[in-house]
Amino acid sequence: MLYDQLIPLLRQSGWAAFEAEVLQTSELGRRLRSEPDNLQEARRLAMALQVLATVRYLPQRPPAGQALAPALQARLELHSGRTTVPAFLNTLRESLLDLRGQYSYLLLPVKRLAVRLKAAGEDAGCDPFVKAVRQVAPESALWRGYEETRARLEERVQAAGLLLREVAPDSLDELLCHISSVIKSVELAYVCAGLFVDPSPREALGELRPLEREDNQLDRLNRAYYRLRGADIYEDFVTAVSHDKLQARADAYWFRNDLRRLQASDGPITVLEVGVGGGQYAADFLEECQKLGGEWSSLPFYERLTYVMGDISPAMLRDALERSGRTQKVEVVGLDELSSRGPYALQRYNELFDDLQECSILYVDPAGQVHRAELCGTFPAGLLPEGVKTTDLVSWLEEAWLEPLGMLGVDQLALIDWEVRFVPCQLSELPGGELLDPAELPRDHLIPLNGGGVKFLRQALERAGRGSLRIFDYGLGSLQESAGDYAQANQIVRRYGASATRDVLFPLLERVVKAVGRRVRLLRLEEFIALAFRFLMGIERGNLVSQVASGPQSPFPLQALRHYEQIAALECSSYPDWIAELERRGWLRLGQPPCDGPGSPLERLGLDLDFAVSSIFRSLCESMLASDVTWLTGAQARAEVKVLLERVGYRGEAVESALLHPSWGKFWVLAVEAE
């Protein structure tokens, strides 16, 4: 049946695998189960859904959402059975051509970027923290990494210009490959290279101030941005949990085990989530809890469960409450009411700690001196609306006057950037610094010190009683993982339009928990979700392309291939033909059609193998969560992944090394166990 051919193709893709779950309950899935085998049609539909899932999370520059609107609507009609597969594919093709036209308008700006990159000064567009490090340590590895990255970006911009001049192919299959190539190259070039060009002089918004002070402009801007956007904030970025049900499903399994440790066989059970996003996590978590804790369960708890959602924005809470779809189970509270609702069987904090205030950014120079960052905002000269002065903007931020800031608009606020300087300091004088020893800090690295997170966690532990607590966030799992090169430094402070978040130093939070005698585990999200799974690649729209690039820092680089030397030496006429020859010789086996695009064959192979690795981990996780089965041990999971990766073409010893010492993923879970 067509359905049986389509499902494995969807599950092989880290982008479109969630479509397989939708098909299980949709009208389309029911219809496809009765249609005859058609592998060509299954491949075309799987690839179409993959491309659509990929492009829908792109930054809206150019207005990709507008171009894709007909295709997204056709997808809904396809799943509901109101349109046919050929009609959907035709609508998608027209939308992709429209999208391709939107990207074509970038040809002139991209060409200008190439010229401006070469003409700009050597530090134009450099991450302000790295630029400030250069003043402290001119020979820093962070600065050398910036120079190398800039050279690579110049090549990317030129490749993007060449691709945009190509005529879009006519057939759907070729168009799907072409659009994927456009996405990968143009977005990478335009989004990243745009950061390297400072188009005009900038005006300082006041004086340089420590990040630990409540009046620092970065946190003031964040507060204004969140309040101005309210529930609309998710148009600007996508949270991890809104993309995939597996995180919530895995958390429900952990929660059931929490309740067993608590021996919670009667009485009310309350779960708290802070950082509720759009409410999708609550809906998915409750759906899984209903399966695990229903009346026929060995531990029935669902009827006694209340789910409390807390956030700073009333508009966001209203939107999340509607999205959760289970109002009889869900309540909402403001952050000042959290303690009144405890104790909680589980507290879950989703991407909250990276936004908490009093977060220092440290730099330890090669001589061992600790420095802390001070910063002030800067704004392009002459770009404020007529009659508005720089001093007005500063005043509005300091007084949190949302009405004039709203009139100014989020797009204008997104033009605020930062001037940074590092000044010597004593670590013990900083919030949270008492938990660290200066001698253990890595040198020539950027290090986040989440003093506000330490304070908030101590309050959360007081609310916990005997219940469990889990913190899900982007950050660093060890001090040695602190940013020691330019690519990582660019992620210590991440920008999303007008807002900025800072990585969480999880070892700091771990010490807070151990100090009160609670059992705690620090896990990568991959380990948390069924012990071995990597699916976060590309979820954040701004990092969609740049995160999908194989290299020495990727978990399974090209050099780990069993036949890498023969592959590198094999001449290439066209990339798809080259892949077909590699597969014929038994040197590797991709699980999906190769995606042709700019760059050398090895660069393109790196991208395709990144997708393959992600799909392997996803497939394993989904098989483990398919039913209520005993979870595999770490050793069992590693053995199964090893077999699958060796089948793709990796050397067994290279896989074993990567699994024993994982280096992928920046999303972590701090799990405080129930007592």
Secondary structure, DSSP 8 states (H G I E B T S, - for coil): -HHHHHHHHHHT-TTTHHHHHHHHHSHHHHHHTTS---HHHHHHHHHHHHHHHHHTTS-SSS-HHHHHHHHHHHHHHHHHTSS-HHHHHHHHHHHHHHHHHHHHTTHHHHHHHHHHHHHS-TTTT--HHHHHHHHH-TT-HHHHHHHHHHHHHHHHHHHHHHHHHS---SSHHHHHHHHHHHIIIIIIIIIIHHTT---S-EEEEEEEEETTSTT-HHHHHHHHHHHHHGGGGGGT---GGGT-SHHHHHHHHHHHHHHHHHT--SS-EEEEEES-TTSHHHHHHHHHHHHHSSTTSSS--GGGEEEEEEES-HHHHHHHHHHH--TTTEEEEEGGGGGGG---SEEEEES-GGG-S-EEEEEE-TT--EEEEEEEEEEETT-S-TT--HHHHHHHHHHT-HHHHHHH-HHHHTT-EEEEEEEE--GGGSTTGGGS-GGGS-TT-EEEEEHHHHHHHHHHHHHHTT-EEEEEEEEESSGGGSB-SHHHHHHHEEEETTEEEE-EEHHHHHHHHHHTT--EEEEEHHHHTTSS----TT-SGGGTTTTS--STTSSS-GGGBTTHHHHHHS--SSHHHHHHHHHHTTS---SS-----SS-HHHHHHHHHHHHHHHHHHHHHHHHHSSS-----HHHHHHHHHHHHHHHTB-HHHHHHHHHS-----EEEEEE---
